[in-house]
Amino acid sequence: MRIVSLLPSATEIVCQLGLGERLVGVSHECDYPPEVRNLPSVTDSKIPSDAPSGEIDR
């Protein structure tokens, strides 16, 4: 599973859960832990915010 985090708090949680190696992108606001600073930075999701959860996995 690949993870892109758009919230700094979510990025920290993912890393604390030991899943940091699955992060493939973070928000431009994410700067902790320091190793996420080298990941590609994104600012918005291409998935419409009103999309049903079933559409997200397609």
Beta strands, then each sheet from edge to edge (+ up, - down):
strand 1: 3-5
strand 2: 23-27
strand 3: 41-42
sheet 1: 1+ 2+ 3+
end
